[in-house]
Amino acid sequence: MKVAVIQFPGSNCDADALHAAWLTLDQGATFVWHAREGLPTGTDLVILPGGFSYGDHLRSGAVAARSPIMRAVRAHAARGGYVLGVCNGFQVLTEAGLLPGALSRNVGLHFQCRTVALKVERADTAFSSAYQEGQTLNIPIAHGEGSYYADPKTVNELEGEGQVVFRYLDNPNGSLHDIAGIVNRRGNVLGMMPHPERAVEAVLGSTDGRGLFESLSRTGVIR
């Protein structure tokens, strides 16, 4: 699986994402600078990493969502290519219209940096098939604006369509319905606030994030 990790000014989890992809999916995983207008030929998975793209000016992810590379990312997703947005990458996906809703300031207005427990809500997606439904995962978070919000109609649609993939067991940020990660209706775009790329080796304290990448490795290319 050919992987492209997008680098924005202010990305700080790009090396972590590249390492996780290299370790689990593709030893040729590569960085792609935000000012490029195209993805490498044959890209299967695009990762939008965590960080503070463009210094979080305007809103988190708002400027990055309008960068040149995002036109290619949208086209990639429209073709059925996989897109994974983690933390700031999730914020970028909502700002780009690739996922519904928005991420707002944490309840209490404190930056949260710790390991949290997640429940695998669905184990039949391209991003979660290596897990068991109902399985508990220990995955790190590091965000100040991770509270998922959407209007009631959108939240009801997410729940009704089975688009919630990961849910907090002890909600750290006030996300509606304890939402930690969602997919689009097609199932090829996932956004999540916790950092699976920081939990792929025992030396990091948890290997629970590795299943997300192993799930992708099981999945045939759908471009």
Buried (B, 14 or more C-beta within 10 A) or exposed (E): BBBBBBBBBBBBBBBBBBBBBBBBBBEEBBBBEBEBEEBEEEBBBBBBBBBBBBEBEEBBBBBBBBBEBBEBBBEBBEEEBBBBBBBBBBBBBBBBEBBBBBBBBBBEEEBBEEBBBBBBBBBEBBBBBBBEEEBEBBBBBBBBBBBBBBEEEBBEBBEEEBBBBBBBEEBBBBBBBBBBBBBBEEBBBBBBBBBBBBBBBEEBEBBBBBBBBBBBEEBEEEE
